[in-house]
Amino acid sequence: MTDVISLLTFPDTSKAFTAYRSTVVDVDDRSASHPRKTPRLDADSDSGSASRSRNSVKGKNVDRGGPVRIQVHGFTGGVVGSALNKAYDNLFVRLSRSIRALLEKGSDELSTTYEGVYTACRSVVCVAGRGEGLYEMLKVEIHKCVNRLAEELEKTNKEGVEWVGQFVETCTWFEGQVALLESLLTYLDRAYVLKNPSLLSIRTSAILHSLASESAYLVVISVVDKLQKGISTWVTWERNEGQVHINRPFLKELVSHLVTHYVYDAIFERHFIEQTREYFSKESYQMVEVEKAKAKVFLAHCNQRTNEEQGRARDVMPDGTVALVKDTAIRALFEGRLEWMAKEVFMECKGTTDLKKAYALFASVDGLPVLCREFKAYVQAGRTVQDIVKDASKDDEMVNRLLEFKSFADTTLKEAFVNPSTKQNNQDFAYGLIDAFTKGFKARRNKPAEQIAKHVDRLMRHGQRGVSDAAFEALLDAALALYRFTDDKDVFRTFYHRALAKRLLLERSASDDFEKAMLKKLKEKYDPEFGMGDHMFNDLALSRDIMREYHTRIRHDSSAQKLSVMVLQLSVWPFPTRTKGVDLPSPMQADLDNYATFYKIKHQGHKLDWDHSLGTATVKARFAAGPKDLTVSLYQAVVLLLFNKETEIGFRHILEETLSIDDEELRRTLQSLACANKKVLKKRPVGKDVNDDDVFYFNPEFTDARAKVHINSIQAKETAEENQRTQSHIEGDRKHYLDAAIVRIMKAKKELSHEQLKNETIDAVKSHFVPEVSVIKLRIDGLVEQEYLRRDEEDRNLYIYIA
């Protein structure tokens, strides 16, 4: 057959140019030769050349190297006569057979080579101009191929994952053949389709036509059902067995094919997500409702399951599906379980690792508000702050238990409740912790503040004990962190001042430097009234100076050289005025009288009131094991000196000899000498309590490894009566605070309603304590009776200040 290219080859001799009179146009189309003039090809002989010559003469710059446009009239560039039509028909038939053979499985009817198909396509499209017919024929053949493949898949006997394998093989073959056609029919794609924007490329057309076919294998309902059943069989087996299915590679290829055919979302992703939601909803119900699994076990299971789903999705599915699968799994597991999980997780999960996992899971299902609410409730009441505060049997351990829990809560905030994106602590949980501690402390008014003050007192008395300065300061800061949560700031301040006073007077403080640093911190960061401690140190310093001067003025062999007197201001030191003293032995009393005379001469107008309750003395005692120096309280010394005269003394006789000592005070003193660990006295009958018929006698068998023995710890301990006096003192001070605040507010405002006055009063004293509303009402009524205020005659709810 004559080749189309040879038909278009020009003959050796031709009169084409001389027989056809064409129009030659210059670059700018402004000068053209008249069609009736005889063309002249020699230089400057045609009209265009003449025109250019004229332009040159006129000085115009003419570009001789510009393009020349040749217009050919009467030539239709598609059909080249009957010979070309016949050649086209033959080529078209050859291409049709070749395309059909390529799109039919197992066909060997390809009658030409791939190069022949490629050349034929070039001739049909580029030379014969019949790209449209070839394009339509290709669409028909693809449609038929898709139908055949769908029928084959429909008739197969395989089921489940095995059927998916065959489906993948079919997809692989079809896409391979389409890719081959795309290469062989390149001229159809590039020379015809690209010039027609409304047409699709061969590959895209093949995919879309396979989707558009009602019987196509991608949309036939039965085929899709089989495909989705295979997907469900595969993933259910892997979830139940906890292993990788041997045919998982088929699923990876399947996803690739579905993505290629733009049906991944419709056929795979939506079905997989729905199947995941259904599976894990049932599993969650089985574990929680049927098996009654613990929250900690369920939490670990949820973590394991989500990690498994994430790993499976990463191995098989596109990146966009991985997060969706994980989110669906965890939401299905947690659906309806958030409240239960949040309540139980804090009861069962004590480590930050478990809580961190719980935080991540709750964050993934937008459940952090629920977790935060339950965290706050747990800290406040759930076996934590409120329970610790209410446990009166363990008051001495209250602060240590609170500190232990606070440390756990702070660690949890720093390590578990952290936003992954910002790496910062979740502030909602931090604020929840503060609110929970504050409300938990209110479960028992005054007591937390009192115990915090006593805890700081123990730290100051015991000292560092081998820890560094920084570590010891951290212990103090931890205790003060609890102080921030209490509303009863005045209670802490009162007990702290009393404990500080005892430490300083009894020289039980481990470090004056730490005492001063602590006072400075309390004064600057918490309450300016802690400045009272500075006055205590000033009194002690002045007292030491006076004692040094006094010792220089008396004889060196005087017993008063061992005397130490502390002169304290009543307004600074938190001790009540003693109405009753104690009768001291004559030599001791004489030394005190001599000092009083010296002091009054030096400070005229000052009055000295002696308080021996915090006085100390050193008593020399001789035991069988050898002599000992006993450091005792002044009351203890008075009692011990009675045994210089008699070896056995009954309680009633001791009481008669020390009438100036209160009965309860005397019993505690004897208890410390005869019933404590260091028994320098013994009593009959043996027991911990001191009764009226008890008899006391000296214990010559007393031993101690140290030459100087301290037995005056009774002074450092607070008695029940002393505690009660302190509480009464606090309540009295509060009444004065409220009265002063109410009068000051009314003096400034002149008149206020009851509600306004109540709010203003609370705001005025809240830095010291938060009063109860009933107490405020009583104080207002008291001030009305005292005529500081009066009620308005028309509005009894309105108070008016009386100047």
Secondary structure, DSSP 8 states (H G I E B T S, - for coil): ---HHHHTS--SS--HHHHS---EE-TTSS-B--TTS----STT-SHHHHHHHHHHHTT----TTS--EE---S--SS--HHHHHHHHHHHHHHHHHHHHHHTSTT-----S-HHHHHHHHHIIIIIS--HHHHHHHHHHHHHHHHHHHHHHHHH----HHHHHHHHHHHHHHHHHHHHHHHHHTHHIIIIIITT-TTS--HHHHHHHHHHH-TT-TTT-HHHHHHHHHHHHHHHHHHHHHTS--TTHHHHHHHHHHHHHTT-IIIIIIHHHHHHHHHHHHHHHHIIIIIS---HHHHHHHHHHHHHHHHHHHHHHS-HHHHHHHHHHHHHHHHTTTHHHHHHHHHHH--SHHHHHHHHHHHHHTT-HHHHHHHHHHHHHTSSSHHHHHH-GGGGGGHHHHHHHHHHHHHHHHHHTSB-TTT--B-HHHHHHHHHHHHHHHTTSSSHHHHHHHHHHHHHHHH--TT--HHHHHHHHHHHHHHHTT-S-HHHHHHHHHHHHHHHHHTT--S-HHHHHHHHHHHHHHT-GGGGHHHHHHHHHHHHHHHHHHHHHHS-TT-GGGG-------TTTS-----S------HHHHHHHHHHHHHHHHHSTT------GGG-EEEEEEEETTEEEEEEEEHHHHHHHHGGGT-SEEEHHHHHHHTTTS-HHHHHHHHHHHHTSSS-SEEEES--SS--TT-EEEE-TT---SSSEEE-THHHHS--HHHHHHHHHHHHHHHHHHHHHHHHHHHHHHSEEEHHHHHHHHHHHHTTT----HHHHHHHHHHHHHTTSEEE-SS-TTEEEE--
